[in-house]
Amino acid sequence: MTDVATEPQDAPVPPSAPLLRAEGLVKEFPIRGGVFSRTVGSVSAVAGVDISVDKGETLGLVGESGCGKSTTGRLLLNLIRPTAGTVLFDGEPINVMRGRQLASMRRRFQIVFQDPYASLNPRMTVGAILSEPLKVHLGLKEAEVAERVADLLRTVGLAPEHTNRFPHEFSGGQRQRVGIARALALEPELIVLDEPVSALDVSIQAGVVNLLQRLQDELGLAYVFIAHDLSVVRHISDRVSVMYLGKIVETGPRREIYENPGHPYTQALLSAIPLPDPRREKTRERILLTGDVPSPANPPSGCRFRTRCWRKRELDDAGVDTAACVEDEPLLQIRSESGAEHPVACHFAKTVAVV
Amino acid sequence: MVDAPAPAPAPGLTDKDVLLSMRHLRAGFPTDDGFVRAVDGVSFDVVRGEVLAIVGESGSGKSVTAMSILGLQPTLEVAEGEILWKGTDLLTMSEEQRRAVRGKEIAMIFQDPLTALNPVHSVGRQIGEMARIHEGLNKKQSFERAVEMLDLVGIPEARKRASMFPHEFSGGMRQRAMIAMAITCKPDLLIADEPTTALDVTVQAQVLEVLVGIKDEIDSAIILITHDLGVVAGLAHRVMVMYAGRPIETGTTSEIFYETRHPYTLGLLASLPRLDDVGDEPLVPIVGSPPSLIRKPTGCSFHPRCRFAHVPGNCETDDPNLRLVAGDSHMAACHYAEDLADVSIDSLRSSIDIAADTELADLEVAAAIYLPEDEPEEDAVVADVAVAEGAAHPGVTDRAEGGFDEWPGSGHGPGDGEVNR
């Protein structure tokens, strides 16, 4: 057990501007229909998201499938262009950059995908995969490239002898290590990790998580860690943002989010996760949500969570007026009356310990 | 190889309560590279009304074990053993007899309902089919039964939903429809193969709630196959942990979680990040990868990855049998199971130097890499790495002999694996 005082989030915030700052990010995907594939509507996958990541810190981005967390991750790197909003990397707006300017900026931020089998070219050896960015971006010579590739493999815990192997010759955990090595090749300052350990067995997952933490310590990397597994996110993150239907509903230091959650969705999400501890598990109260996530093509008015919200139902039963939930969209802000010291997007936010 | 004794039924229960009894089952798949020994000597009992969890990582044989009960894998070759269902061996039954059991007395809930449901038939028709075939209901009656079942698993507007198609359902509803289908004939045993793995946690909580409610309603037993130890903790009465096709630890849920006696089980628990951790405790990975089921390591299959292995020693030479280690049903397949009495997850986490351990683990991962059979020179390279790093890796040796030559009637003698091309 570590003392509270040594928790990373309690360290003084560096006075400099954040490494990455996104404001008002919106991404709408068109829905096409009819004979001429006209746009008949749009899905707002991300509907106004603000994010900032400091140098060397890990931001955990959690939510269920379809909440827009992966789209957000891609928007942050300008892999897809936002419909609205800005992304500043080290103070420069990358969402308006193009061509060579963007390419040279891309050296500083990289991504690791969930499925390394799909994201590594099966016809390229690991050596070729890792040397490509070195040649394209840095213009290194063959000998230098070979040396650097060997270094990279060692860094992620593989042997330099593996450069001539193809991705299919590795196990899942090793393949993900190759994906991480590729992201590290250009010595980036920020890596977006999109469900990097979700496809791995737990015993293998632990090794990759430890590797990511070691690399962060050694290289001072900043991570945006996107995952649906809240246990892993707690382990690796300094700060956590919870997404629901394209919006961040709660954000704050790790410990605050897990021990003092203020949003009814965060509370339901945390209480739904089974603990590997039979005694506690059998006495735990679960907050069960009813129904499924509404379609992002037609989100509910006001608060997007209201259709499944257990607190709204409780308040309704108690005769409290919850018209605000239907009419006004709750803003992500600190609500002193809620008992939480971090921003929560709920009109009736109230902290409940659920873990 | 000596067969492991079957675990004794829980105390206070007569043989009458034992629904299913698997005895020394060995089965596998012939492939171009050799015979995959997916189930390599599995024995267990399922008692009426209980939830037995089978836990293990990908490739541990947990799904194949369950599928062998229903006989749903045509390419699976059963070499030895019996699966007694209420005293009758399922393996010697005629296909007709077996079909009468399948779906009616033993039903299965699959992991991925979108592949398990037929896309061109309405959900109601698929659910009703069970009742039509096993109970002889007509079309209208069986549809009514389907509506009733959908209602039971908590699908709103069940009548309307019954005429819809699987693609019109959300993931959680599809899984509920699967459960509805499985319970239509009120089976005595439900086999749930990763029933909630594809679902989001909030939906998983709903579906598990339904599953438990249904179990109590129709008083059936459940074999729950999962890799999620959290789900096991909340649901299971007993647990069987599998590794490389064999059970390596069995016991009550609290024995498995709190008095762990096998290094692999302990490793699984210690490698798990926990929601209720403060978050700074190091995770303890299990080094290396699971072994190939074609060529298992000598001795204990787990010894190349084991933190507690005595190497050199009997861990690399003798395959440990599943034996009673505590109480009247807690069994573990480890020569040194008793030594684990003083080791807890916390002590394991605090005793290792995580930085050094991570590097060591990484190097061992590198050394234990998959070796293609036709590249002998690669062995030399990897051996060099291992020696150079001071981490001799005994696990990559073949076990060409033993095991399959003793399998009567399997048609797969020793050496078959190497010359099968």
Interface residues (C-beta under 8 A of the other chain):
Chain A: M1 T2 T6 E7 E64 S65 V156 G157 L158 A159 E161 H162 E169 F170 S171 G173 Q174 R177 D201 V202 S203 I204 Q205 A206 G207 V209 N210 L211 R214 H228 D229 L230 S231 V232 R234 H235 I236 S237 R254 R255 Y258 A268 L269 L270 S271 A272 I273 P274 L275 P276 D277 P278 R279 R280 E281 K282 R284 R286 L288 L289 T290 D292 V355
Chain B: E57 S58 S170 G171 G172 M173 D200 V201 T202 V203 Q204 A205 Q206 L208 E209 H227 D228 L229 G230 V231 V232 A233 G234 T253 S254 F257 Y258 G267 L268 L269 S271 L272 P273 R274 L275 D276 D277 V278 G279 D280 E281 P282 L283 V284 P285 I286 V287 S289 P290 I354 A355 T358 E359 A361 D362 L363 V365 A366 A367 I369 Y370 P372 V381 V382 V385
